[in-house]
Amino acid sequence: MANFYKNQGFDLTTTNLTTILTIDASSVAIIKSISVTNQHSGNVLTEGYVNDSSASLDYEFFHKILAADTTDQAAGQVLNLEAGDGIKFQADTANTIRGVISYLLINRSQENG
């Protein structure tokens, strides 16, 4: 088992629901933080979802109107992702929301049994 501390940046270039992180089939992850920045001159509604691949469902964990030129912590709590799970985001204005996910990736491909 190998542990990797990682950062993943994202840029929402459309108003569509966008997958910004997916955990591969041989790993699990612990999301420590998700920083989200509105780089627009106006307010932007921003939503974040955990995609539970085993249930084929998205669960909203962040829903906020971000004021112009502000940053917020989207993950106010630790999120645990299983193999195949992911994080998705959506904004009501394209090319305005960017961010960084900090997480621990636990690769289980070398486990016995």
HUBELKA-V514704 format. One record per helix or strand. SS is the DSSP state (2 for helix, 1 for strand). FROM is the first residue (numbers start at 1). TO is the last residue. Records with the same first field share a line. If there is no record, write none. Layout:
SS->FROM-TO, FROM-TO
This chain:
1->2-12, 18-22, 27-38, 44-52, 57-66, 70-73, 79-81, 86-91, 97-107
